[in-house]
Amino acid sequence: QAQGVKTWLADPANQDQIARVTEIRLGMRDLKVLPDLTPFVDLRCLSATMSTLVVVNIANLPLLQTLDFTTNYHLRTFCLSNLPSLQVLDIRSSRVAEYVFSNLPDDTTILE
């Protein structure tokens, strides 16, 4: 199934559809890494609750407002940069050891 998703994402014929995606839910999947989110230019909400991610690196998504990474026991490093619309980062019940934030709004709510 993962290979099918990768193939669909890589197909130039699907780029318009990808660009219109506003919400992605990746919860309760055995994810090791996040896919490249750069093509999702309209993305507003990303949820990856209860995953097996260790490192999260998200950058350059100008419309992204909500990140939900609750209950990620393996998550150690969280890097966010250039997310000017981010309103909420929810990492409750996650064991993040290192945060690297750059160019986020001062009023972003972080739920730990």
Residue pairs with C-beta under 8 A, 6 or more apart in sequence:
5 35
6 35
8 14
9 18
9 35
9 36
9 39
15 39
18 39
18 40
19 39
19 40
19 41
19 42
20 42
21 40
21 42
21 43
22 42
22 43
22 44
22 45
23 43
23 44
23 45
23 46
23 47
24 37
24 40
24 43
24 45
24 46
24 47
25 47
26 34
26 46
26 47
26 48
26 51
27 47
27 48
27 49
27 50
27 51
28 49
28 50
28 51
29 48
29 51
30 51
30 52
31 48
31 51
31 52
31 53
32 52
32 53
32 54
33 53
33 55
34 48
34 53
34 56
34 57
34 58
37 43
37 46
37 58
37 61
38 60
38 61
40 61
41 61
41 62
41 63
42 63
43 61
43 63
43 64
44 63
44 64
44 65
44 66
44 85
45 64
45 65
45 66
45 68
46 58
46 64
46 66
46 67
46 68
47 66
47 67
47 68
47 69
48 56
48 68
48 69
48 72
49 68
49 69
49 70
49 71
49 72
50 70
50 71
50 72
51 69
51 72
51 74
52 72
52 74
53 69
53 72
53 74
53 75
54 74
54 75
54 76
54 77
55 75
55 76
55 77
55 78
55 79
56 69
56 75
56 77
56 78
56 79
56 80
57 79
58 64
58 67
58 79
58 80
58 81
58 83
59 79
59 80
59 81
59 82
59 83
60 81
60 82
60 83
61 82
61 83
62 82
62 83
62 84
62 85
63 85
64 83
64 85
64 86
65 85
65 86
65 87
65 88
66 86
66 87
66 88
66 90
67 80
67 86
67 88
67 89
67 90
68 88
68 90
69 75
69 78
69 89
69 90
69 91
69 94
70 90
70 91
70 92
70 93
70 94
71 92
71 93
71 94
72 91
72 93
72 94
72 95
73 93
73 94
73 95
74 95
75 91
75 94
75 95
75 96
76 95
76 96
76 97
76 98
77 96
77 97
77 98
77 100
78 91
78 96
78 98
78 99
78 100
79 99
79 100
79 101
80 86
80 89
80 100
80 101
80 102
80 104
81 100
81 101
81 102
81 103
81 104
82 102
82 103
83 103
83 104
83 105
84 103
84 104
84 105
85 105
86 104
86 105
86 108
87 105
87 107
87 108
87 109
88 108
88 109
88 111
89 108
89 109
89 110
89 111
90 111
91 110
91 111
91 112
92 111
92 112
